[in-house]
């Protein structure tokens, strides 16, 4: 028995039993310190001891402490022997993790009985990138990134081990401690054959290794450098192929796919772009390889675009691919690497032969034990609620205020996309769905748990219209009796007149969990919305609530459960008795759908450690301008989008279809809609054009030209009542115009340089103006023309919040400021863009601020805290203009890449 001393606490640390790992440099032991392991070096050199001291003194921040998760096994304290010499270190133990190769390799998964689907692998990739991005931001270079150094638990949460091999710099004297090791197949081409002892690596080298790990996760362990050799001679060794940049999609085509090669086109285009950028562009110029941050955005988008297969329960595929690749591959090769149960049709499922359990929809204590499993739940609907503001429908199977042992009732959650699918495929409206109160429903899906305060809610998210159907009472009784014949199922298109009509009660509080960005889990709650109108039956209420997590199929974002469920399993005989009794009050049963879950990943939900405030995806890209798109504006009804460009045209687009409605030529740069949507104002990009033009939106005809400025006009804005137009000019003045007559009402003077931006307050009483070079923002009384106050700040644009209490400003020095309009006090200074800010816009609810930048990104900020919520990438050049749709569902952006992009926010 070896006893060492912990250098930081002075306590004795005992090495227990036999070593659990033995490498060329050290052995790893369990210790008497619960939750900690000891790594003891074979030969602790002076250099290694120095490096260890720097690591212990400068630990990176744990990005996932809120998940009670250890993201990297960082040295906590040096361990000394009896002579006082450092012989190793104490580090946290990573429990219940499997090596990455065990997770992504189908054969090893099968041998270990791990149930993993493609969504799990996507989420694992996203989480690995999130952790590495945090390490890179802290200045660390990992160096030896390989599957053996990454462990993954049953929530798709990774942990990086062997951290003492990282490259780091002593912040006191700038001495660099190199990463001395590398692994075949993971070394970037420019480092192959080099001596790592003398090379100072950068995160650019890590980018190559990271891309390989992501590729292996998404393509079942295959290397992008493997395939059928078509070149001359023998197939080069793996490192030689990497050194020569020869991969499946390299320009030379020396490697071709084989039958079992999974094509890159199955992943989202943003992910494809990152691979091409890394292995083609990055081969010639390593600095062009995608950063961890870029991967984070691409994988997040990819995750959000995953959908479940309508035929096999364990198949997920990207909507951008259009069909289930795994079904096609299985049919072609006879091997399914994500095996599951085949759904016979939209309303019938085949129960697994290996497991046939039955559950009562309201038997919550039984349901919670099925967390993470795909099951079929049958129950009688008690309450339905629709959140119109976010278009989410809740279907409850009991009294939302009742709890049993801290558990709320089972609930079905249908998000906007699910509601759209139900309407498109089965013409079911929200009103019809809400009238299902008193009817029997069967739903198949993954049972998830969400814990909030003292209550936990079991629920299933509807992701596919085939998951749900109405059934008859007789079928419910057959299921209770253990019969699985579902041929008597009603179609979900059954005549709604057969559904019992509801009694209406007061709204119930709903707690929704939404996504955030960064290292993701769910923490946001949305307060009760007055528009919730629950419908409740007169059936006796049972143990359920509507404390529901928002979890989309592609990116589940649940916190870990703090307590495991220990309710004993009820035998089939006892369960049938319970079920038959429950049937008397209209409660029915479930049958298990899917094969038996593994012992390693039996219950926990996937956790995504990249917080996203909302599910954002690129809805469409509008192309047609021949030069930069300088401004975009939504019509008040949200159906038309106007764009102004440096090509001297204004284009009007149909937002729904993306079709070009008309082009107005000869005068364009910035545009603004009148509040009634009938008139469009425009200014020209020429600094000598002092005019403003007003256009008829319906006909495209020019209504009038306003002249009065002595130099070029830089901005225009309509007053909320549409009667006044404000213009800011390079002549250093602001003019207020009568829209009906075209007459100048007032000229406001006070800026000492160009007026770059003007904006009316929502009540129309105050006008804000900014002059970038004169370093001021001025607030004016619209009625009198008096200057109310001057704010000192360099600003290129200004925007009022919807409540008129906050003013946002941004400038070319990457800085955004939020001001209190009443007091003029600076509320927040927001930084995060790496280049100048061109545009700022408030969301209609005033909670989010969007900013567009020269750094090619759009950022979303929490107005209250000033914290970054999410970064949106997609433009290939500067982002000049942003506009939220009136309903807040989409964000339009215009850029130097000549395109307009419409982003779906919810």
Helices and strands as residue ranges (DSSP letters): E 2-6, E 12-22, E 26-31, E 36-41, H 46-57, G 65-67, E 75-80, E 86-92, E 98-99, H 100-104, H 106-112, H 118-137, G 147-149, E 150-152, E 158-160, G 163-165, E 168-169, E 176-177, G 189-191, G 196-198, H 203-218, E 228-229, H 238-243, E 255-256, G 264-266, H 269-276, I 277-281, H 282-284, G 286-288, H 292-304, E 306-308, E 316-318, H 325-333, E 358-360, H 364-367, G 368-370, E 374-380, E 383-387, E 392-396, E 407-414, H 416-426, H 430-434, E 440-446, E 448-452, E 455-461, G 465-467, E 468-471, H 473-480, G 496-498, E 503-504, E 512-514, E 524-526, E 535-536, H 572-583, E 589-592, E 617-623, E 629-634, E 640-645, E 649-654, E 660-665, E 669-673, E 679-684, E 691-696, E 702-707, E 713-718, E 724-729, E 733-738, E 744-749, E 757-760, E 766-771, E 776-781, E 787-792, E 797-800, E 806-810, E 815-820, E 826-831, E 837-842, E 848-853, E 857-862, E 868-873, E 879-884, E 890-895, E 899-904
